[in-house]
Amino acid sequence: MKYFLWCLLLPFLAYSQHQIGDAGQIFDETRFDPRFPDMKEWAKAGVQGGIPLRNTLKIQKTLTPQDNLQEAIDEVADLGGGVIFLKKGEYIISKPITLKSNVVLRGENKDQTVLKVVMKKMFFKYSPDQKHLVAFEINNAEWVGLEDLTFRYAAVDFEPYDKSDFNAAWDRRVFHEHETRDTTLFVHLVIFRNCRNSWVDNCNFLWAGTHPLGLGNCEHMTCRNNFMDRAYVKNDSFHGGYYGCWGSKYCLFYNEKVRRIRHFAIMSPGAAYNVVYQCDFEVDVNFHDQDNGHNLVEQCRIATPVWHSWDAIGIGAVNKHRPPGPENLLFNNTVISKGVSGYNRKMGAAQPNAVYQVTTEFGKPNVFLRPDAPPKGGTFYAVKAQP
C-alpha cells in the first residue's frame, strides 16, 4: 500500500515538516460521521497539542557516554525541564534510570546513540516480590520525551529465540517454553506509569529482556516512528515480550514497526479511545483482559508469521483472561494470520472499506464484519492541520 512507502520515508525527513502527532492538528469536522460518535474522541488521542517540534525545546545539557545520565536528568528537572542531548556512543545502563517531568532525552543519531542495558533480574512467580526490573522508568510524570535513541538489552551474549523467516514452521519453544539459558532476564526497557502528555518518537527497541515499551494507566501519550524487534522472555504467563498500553486511554500509535515479540496489546480495564494508525506489525494485535472498548486500529499491516502462535487479532483465552470491551473497530487493515489472509485463518481476506469489530465474547470468532457502511469521509481517524 502507498502509505507504507510514505511511512518508510518519514524517519528520514526533516522534523520541521509536520506529520501526524505534531502540534497544530485538529479534528476535521467535514469528515465527521454521526453514526460513529467515537470519531471525535479518537481525534483527541496522543499528546494534547501535539509533540513539540525538535527546534522548539531548549537543549539544557549535552552528554557523552562518560557522563552520569541520572545526575543530568535530576539537574535539568530542577531547572524546570528541557532537552538532554546525548552525543553518539554507547551509554552503559547498569542500574535503573528514572525520568522526570518536562525532561526530554534526545539522541544525536537514532542508530548511533545506544543505551545498552546490562542489568539482570530473577523472576519468582510465587514470590511477593514479582516486579520485573525496569531500565527506564517514568512514574506520575508529564511532558517527558524520548527521541532519536536506541534502547538495546545487552546483558547476555546469545540471541533471543525466534525465527527470521516469516514462513518458518511453528515451534512451541518460541512462546510457550521458558528461557532456560539464563533465567535472570526479566528486565523491561522502558515503562511509563500514570503519565500524561509524553511521547516516544523515532527510537529503536532491540532485544528487550521482557517488555520493550509499555504504557500503564497513562493518558494522551504518543508513540511514533519507532522500531521494535525481539525479546528474550515471551513465554506463557511470564508477562514478557509485550508492547502497547495497559489501562491507558487516548494514546496514539503511529508508524510503528514491530516484529518478533509476543503481542502488541490493548488491554486491562480503563483502556479506551486509543488509536493505532498506519503501523506495520508482524505480531498480533491483542485485546485481552477487559479493555474498556472504543479503540481504533486503522490502515495497519498486521501479519503474524507462520511460526507465531496467534492470528492477526487476539482476544485472550476463556478461563484465563476477561473478554474484550465493546466497539473496538478495525478498518482498512491489511491482515495475514499465520501466513493466511484474514483477521483469522477462517474468515478470508478482509474487505476494503468494510467495518470490522472485535468480539466481546469468548467462543465466537475473534472478529466479525459489521453491516455498517464505511464512514463518509473514508476514515475514522479524521484529523487535519490547523489552518
VEXDREN-2710 file (C-alpha; in Angstrom, 1 decimal):
% VEXDREN-2710
k/r/px/py/pz
1/MET/0.0/0.0/0.0
2/LYS/1.2/3.5/-0.8
3/TYR/1.1/4.8/2.7
4/PHE/3.7/2.2/3.8
5/LEU/6.2/3.8/1.3
6/TRP/5.4/7.1/2.9
7/CYS/5.9/5.6/6.4
8/LEU/9.3/4.2/5.5
9/LEU/10.4/7.7/4.3
10/LEU/9.2/9.6/7.4
11/PRO/12.2/9.0/9.7
12/PHE/14.5/10.4/7.0
13/LEU/12.5/13.7/6.6
14/ALA/13.4/16.8/8.4
15/TYR/11.4/17.2/11.6
16/SER/10.5/20.7/10.7
17/GLN/7.9/19.1/8.4
18/HIS/4.6/18.4/10.1
19/GLN/3.3/14.9/10.5
20/ILE/0.6/13.0/12.4
21/GLY/1.1/13.6/16.1
22/ASP/2.7/17.1/15.8
23/ALA/1.4/20.3/17.2
24/GLY/-1.3/22.1/15.2
25/GLN/-3.6/19.2/14.3
26/ILE/-7.4/19.3/15.0
27/PHE/-10.5/17.3/14.3
28/ASP/-11.8/17.5/10.8
29/GLU/-15.5/18.3/11.2
30/THR/-16.1/17.9/7.4
31/ARG/-15.4/14.2/7.7
32/PHE/-17.4/13.5/10.9
33/ASP/-20.0/10.8/10.5
34/PRO/-22.6/11.0/13.3
35/ARG/-23.2/7.2/13.1
36/PHE/-19.8/6.9/14.7
37/PRO/-19.5/9.4/17.6
38/ASP/-16.2/7.9/18.7
39/MET/-14.6/9.7/15.8
40/LYS/-14.5/12.9/17.9
41/GLU/-12.8/11.0/20.8
42/TRP/-10.2/9.3/18.6
43/ALA/-9.1/12.7/17.2
44/LYS/-8.1/13.6/20.8
45/ALA/-5.6/10.7/21.0
46/GLY/-2.0/11.5/21.6
47/VAL/-0.2/14.3/23.3
48/GLN/-2.5/17.2/23.8
49/GLY/-1.4/20.0/21.5
50/GLY/1.0/17.5/19.8
51/ILE/4.6/16.6/20.1
52/PRO/6.7/19.7/20.3
53/LEU/8.8/20.2/17.1
54/ARG/12.5/19.5/17.7
55/ASN/13.6/23.1/17.3
56/THR/11.1/24.5/19.9
57/LEU/12.6/23.0/23.1
58/LYS/15.8/24.3/24.7
59/ILE/18.8/22.0/25.0
60/GLN/19.9/22.3/28.6
61/LYS/22.7/19.8/28.7
62/THR/24.8/17.8/26.2
63/LEU/26.2/14.5/27.3
64/THR/28.8/11.9/26.2
65/PRO/28.9/8.3/27.3
66/GLN/31.3/9.2/30.2
67/ASP/28.7/11.5/31.9
68/ASN/26.2/10.5/34.6
69/LEU/22.8/10.3/32.9
70/GLN/20.7/10.2/36.1
71/GLU/22.5/13.3/37.6
72/ALA/21.8/15.2/34.3
73/ILE/18.1/14.2/34.4
74/ASP/17.8/15.4/38.0
75/GLU/19.7/18.7/37.3
76/VAL/17.6/19.5/34.2
77/ALA/14.3/18.7/36.1
78/ASP/15.4/21.1/38.8
79/LEU/15.9/23.8/36.2
80/GLY/12.3/23.3/35.1
81/GLY/13.0/20.9/32.2
82/GLY/14.4/20.9/28.7
83/VAL/16.3/18.6/26.4
84/ILE/19.3/16.5/27.4
85/PHE/21.2/15.9/24.1
86/LEU/23.1/12.6/24.0
87/LYS/26.1/12.5/21.7
88/LYS/26.8/9.4/19.6
89/GLY/28.2/6.5/21.5
90/GLU/27.2/3.6/23.8
91/TYR/25.8/4.5/27.2
92/ILE/26.0/1.6/29.6
93/ILE/22.9/1.3/31.8
94/SER/23.7/-0.8/34.8
95/LYS/21.1/0.4/37.2
96/PRO/17.6/1.8/36.7
97/ILE/17.1/5.3/35.4
98/THR/14.2/7.5/36.4
99/LEU/12.9/10.2/34.1
100/LYS/11.1/13.2/35.4
101/SER/8.5/15.7/34.2
102/ASN/9.5/18.1/31.4
103/VAL/12.7/16.3/30.6
104/VAL/13.4/15.1/27.1
105/LEU/16.2/12.6/26.2
106/ARG/17.3/13.2/22.6
107/GLY/20.0/11.3/20.7
108/GLU/22.3/12.8/18.2
109/ASN/21.6/9.8/15.8
110/LYS/19.0/7.1/16.4
111/ASP/21.2/4.2/15.3
112/GLN/24.4/5.5/16.9
113/THR/23.2/6.8/20.2
114/VAL/22.8/3.5/22.0
115/LEU/21.6/2.9/25.6
116/LYS/22.9/-0.6/26.4
117/VAL/21.0/-2.1/29.3
118/VAL/23.1/-4.7/31.1
119/MET/21.0/-5.3/34.3
120/LYS/19.6/-8.7/35.2
121/LYS/16.7/-9.8/37.4
122/MET/15.3/-13.1/38.5
123/PHE/11.5/-13.5/38.5
124/PHE/9.9/-15.7/41.1
125/LYS/6.3/-16.3/40.1
126/TYR/5.1/-17.2/43.5
127/SER/7.1/-14.7/45.5
128/PRO/5.6/-11.5/47.0
129/ASP/8.3/-9.6/45.0
130/GLN/7.1/-10.2/41.5
131/LYS/8.1/-6.9/39.9
132/HIS/10.4/-7.0/37.0
133/LEU/13.3/-4.6/36.8
134/VAL/12.8/-1.5/34.6
135/ALA/15.8/0.1/32.9
136/PHE/14.0/3.4/32.2
137/GLU/11.0/4.1/34.4
138/ILE/8.7/7.1/34.3
139/ASN/6.1/7.4/37.1
140/ASN/3.5/10.1/37.6
141/ALA/5.1/12.5/35.2
142/GLU/4.1/14.6/32.2
143/TRP/5.8/16.1/29.2
144/VAL/8.6/13.5/29.1
145/GLY/10.0/12.7/25.7
146/LEU/12.3/10.0/24.3
147/GLU/13.6/10.9/20.8
148/ASP/16.2/9.5/18.3
149/LEU/17.6/6.8/20.6
150/THR/18.3/3.1/20.5
151/PHE/17.4/1.0/23.6
152/ARG/19.2/-2.3/23.5
153/TYR/19.2/-5.1/26.0
154/ALA/22.8/-6.4/26.1
155/ALA/23.2/-8.4/29.3
156/VAL/24.0/-11.8/27.6
157/ASP/25.9/-12.8/24.6
158/PHE/23.3/-15.1/23.0
159/GLU/20.3/-14.0/20.8
160/PRO/16.6/-14.2/21.7
161/TYR/14.9/-17.4/20.5
162/ASP/12.6/-16.7/17.5
163/LYS/12.6/-17.1/13.7
164/SER/14.0/-14.9/11.0
165/ASP/11.9/-16.5/8.2
166/PHE/8.3/-15.3/8.1
167/ASN/7.2/-18.8/6.8
168/ALA/9.3/-20.9/9.2
169/ALA/7.3/-23.7/10.9
170/TRP/5.6/-23.1/14.2
171/ASP/7.7/-24.1/17.2
172/ARG/6.3/-24.1/20.7
173/ARG/9.6/-23.1/22.2
174/VAL/9.3/-19.5/21.0
175/PHE/6.2/-18.5/23.0
176/HIS/5.4/-21.4/25.2
177/GLU/8.6/-22.6/26.9
178/HIS/10.9/-20.9/29.5
179/GLU/14.1/-19.2/28.6
180/THR/16.5/-21.7/30.2
181/ARG/19.8/-20.4/29.0
182/ASP/19.6/-17.6/31.6
183/THR/16.7/-17.2/34.0
184/THR/17.6/-13.6/35.1
185/LEU/16.5/-11.6/32.0
186/PHE/13.3/-10.2/33.5
187/VAL/14.1/-6.6/32.6
188/HIS/11.8/-4.2/30.8
189/LEU/13.4/-1.5/28.7
190/VAL/11.0/1.5/29.1
191/ILE/7.8/1.7/31.2
192/PHE/5.6/4.7/31.7
193/ARG/3.1/4.5/34.6
194/ASN/0.4/7.1/35.4
195/CYS/1.9/9.6/33.0
196/ARG/0.3/12.2/30.7
197/ASN/1.3/14.1/27.6
198/SER/4.5/12.3/27.0
199/TRP/6.0/10.7/23.8
200/VAL/8.4/8.2/22.3
201/ASP/9.5/9.3/18.8
202/ASN/11.9/7.7/16.3
203/CYS/13.5/5.2/18.6
204/ASN/14.7/1.6/18.3
205/PHE/13.9/-1.0/21.0
206/LEU/16.1/-4.1/20.3
207/TRP/16.3/-7.5/22.0
208/ALA/14.3/-6.5/25.1
209/GLY/14.6/-8.6/28.2
210/THR/10.9/-8.7/28.6
211/HIS/8.7/-5.7/27.5
212/PRO/10.3/-3.3/25.1
213/LEU/7.9/-0.4/25.9
214/GLY/4.7/-0.2/27.9
215/LEU/2.2/2.5/28.9
216/GLY/0.4/1.6/32.1
217/ASN/-2.6/3.7/33.2
218/CYS/-1.5/6.7/31.1
219/GLU/-3.4/9.3/29.1
220/HIS/-2.6/11.3/26.0
221/MET/0.6/9.6/25.0
222/THR/2.1/9.4/21.5
223/CYS/4.4/6.6/20.2
224/ARG/5.5/7.4/16.7
225/ASN/8.1/6.2/14.2
226/ASN/9.6/3.6/16.5
227/PHE/11.1/0.2/15.6
228/MET/10.9/-2.9/17.9
229/ASP/12.5/-6.2/17.3
230/ARG/12.9/-9.3/19.5
231/ALA/12.6/-10.1/23.2
232/TYR/14.1/-12.8/25.3
233/VAL/11.3/-13.6/27.7
234/LYS/8.0/-14.1/25.8
235/ASN/6.6/-17.4/27.1
236/ASP/3.2/-18.1/28.6
237/SER/2.3/-16.4/31.9
238/PHE/5.6/-14.6/32.4
239/HIS/4.5/-11.2/31.2
240/GLY/7.2/-10.8/28.6
241/GLY/7.5/-9.6/25.1
242/TYR/4.5/-7.2/25.1
243/TYR/4.3/-3.7/23.6
244/GLY/1.3/-1.5/24.0
245/CYS/-0.9/0.1/26.6
246/TRP/-2.5/-1.3/29.8
247/GLY/-5.4/0.6/31.3
248/SER/-4.4/3.6/29.2
249/LYS/-6.6/5.9/27.2
250/TYR/-6.3/8.5/24.4
251/CYS/-2.9/7.1/23.3
252/LEU/-1.8/7.4/19.7
253/PHE/0.4/4.8/18.0
254/TYR/1.5/5.9/14.5
255/ASN/4.0/4.5/12.0
256/GLU/5.3/1.9/14.5
257/LYS/7.1/-1.2/13.1
258/VAL/7.1/-4.2/15.5
259/ARG/8.3/-7.7/14.9
260/ARG/9.4/-10.9/16.8
261/ILE/7.8/-10.1/20.2
262/ARG/4.8/-11.7/21.8
263/HIS/1.9/-9.2/21.3
264/PHE/1.0/-5.6/20.6
265/ALA/-1.6/-5.3/23.4
266/ILE/-4.5/-3.0/24.2
267/MET/-5.7/-4.4/27.4
268/SER/-6.9/-4.1/31.0
269/PRO/-9.8/-2.0/32.5
270/GLY/-9.5/1.7/31.6
271/ALA/-8.1/1.2/28.1
272/ALA/-10.2/3.2/25.7
273/TYR/-10.1/5.7/22.8
274/ASN/-6.6/4.5/21.8
275/VAL/-5.7/4.9/18.1
276/VAL/-3.4/2.6/16.2
277/TYR/-2.8/4.1/12.8
278/GLN/-0.7/3.2/9.8
279/CYS/1.5/0.8/11.7
280/ASP/3.4/-2.3/10.5
281/PHE/3.0/-5.2/12.8
282/GLU/4.5/-8.7/12.4
283/VAL/2.8/-9.6/15.7
284/ASP/-0.8/-9.9/16.6
285/VAL/-2.9/-7.0/18.0
286/ASN/-4.3/-8.5/21.2
287/PHE/-7.3/-7.2/23.0
288/HIS/-7.5/-9.1/26.3
289/ASP/-8.2/-8.7/30.0
290/GLN/-11.2/-6.5/29.6
291/ASP/-10.2/-3.2/28.0
292/ASN/-13.0/-0.6/28.1
293/GLY/-13.5/-0.8/24.3
294/HIS/-13.9/2.1/21.8
295/ASN/-10.3/1.6/20.5
296/LEU/-9.4/2.0/16.8
297/VAL/-7.0/0.1/14.6
298/GLU/-6.9/1.6/11.1
299/GLN/-4.8/1.3/7.9
300/CYS/-2.3/-1.0/9.5
301/ARG/-0.5/-4.1/8.2
302/ILE/-1.0/-6.9/10.8
303/ALA/0.8/-10.0/9.6
304/THR/1.6/-12.8/12.0
305/PRO/4.3/-15.2/10.8
306/VAL/3.6/-18.9/10.3
307/TRP/5.7/-19.6/13.4
308/HIS/3.7/-17.2/15.5
309/SER/1.1/-18.6/17.9
310/TRP/-1.8/-16.2/17.2
311/ASP/-3.9/-14.9/14.4
312/ALA/-3.7/-11.2/13.4
313/ILE/-6.2/-10.3/16.2
314/GLY/-6.1/-12.0/19.6
315/ILE/-8.6/-11.7/22.4
316/GLY/-7.0/-13.8/25.2
317/ALA/-8.4/-17.1/26.4
318/VAL/-11.5/-18.2/28.4
319/ASN/-10.8/-19.1/32.0
320/LYS/-7.5/-17.1/31.8
321/HIS/-8.5/-13.6/30.6
322/ARG/-11.5/-11.4/30.7
323/PRO/-13.2/-10.7/27.3
324/PRO/-12.6/-7.5/25.3
325/GLY/-14.7/-4.4/25.6
326/PRO/-17.3/-3.1/23.2
327/GLU/-16.9/-1.1/20.0
328/ASN/-13.2/-1.9/19.2
329/LEU/-13.2/-1.1/15.5
330/LEU/-10.9/-2.3/12.7
331/PHE/-10.8/-0.5/9.4
332/ASN/-8.9/-0.9/6.1
333/ASN/-6.1/-3.0/7.6
334/THR/-4.0/-5.5/5.6
335/VAL/-4.1/-8.7/7.6
336/ILE/-2.4/-12.1/7.5
337/SER/-2.9/-14.7/10.2
338/LYS/0.0/-17.2/10.4
339/GLY/0.5/-16.9/6.6
340/VAL/-3.2/-16.9/5.7
341/SER/-5.0/-13.7/4.5
342/GLY/-7.6/-12.5/7.0
343/TYR/-8.1/-11.4/10.6
344/ASN/-8.2/-15.1/11.4
345/ARG/-7.5/-18.2/9.4
346/LYS/-11.2/-19.0/8.8
347/MET/-12.9/-15.8/7.7
348/GLY/-11.0/-15.0/4.5
349/ALA/-9.3/-11.8/3.3
350/ALA/-10.5/-8.5/4.9
351/GLN/-12.8/-6.5/2.6
352/PRO/-11.6/-3.0/1.8
353/ASN/-13.7/-0.1/3.2
354/ALA/-15.6/-2.6/5.4
355/VAL/-16.1/-2.0/9.2
356/TYR/-15.0/-4.9/11.4
357/GLN/-15.3/-5.2/15.2
358/VAL/-13.5/-7.2/17.8
359/THR/-15.9/-9.6/19.5
360/THR/-16.9/-9.1/23.2
361/GLU/-17.5/-12.8/23.8
362/PHE/-15.3/-15.9/24.0
363/GLY/-16.4/-18.9/22.0
364/LYS/-17.1/-16.8/18.9
365/PRO/-14.8/-15.7/16.0
366/ASN/-12.5/-13.0/17.4
367/VAL/-13.6/-10.5/14.7
368/PHE/-16.9/-10.0/12.8
369/LEU/-18.0/-8.0/9.9
370/ARG/-20.4/-5.2/10.8
371/PRO/-23.3/-4.3/8.4
372/ASP/-22.4/-0.6/8.6
373/ALA/-21.4/1.4/5.5
374/PRO/-17.9/2.9/5.9
375/PRO/-17.5/6.4/7.4
376/LYS/-18.5/9.1/5.0
377/GLY/-15.0/10.7/5.0
378/GLY/-13.2/7.5/4.3
379/THR/-11.6/7.3/7.7
380/PHE/-12.4/7.0/11.4
381/TYR/-9.2/9.0/12.3
382/ALA/-10.3/12.4/10.9
383/VAL/-7.6/15.0/11.7
384/LYS/-6.2/17.8/9.7
385/ALA/-3.6/20.6/10.1
386/GLN/-4.9/23.6/11.8
387/PRO/-5.3/26.5/9.3
END
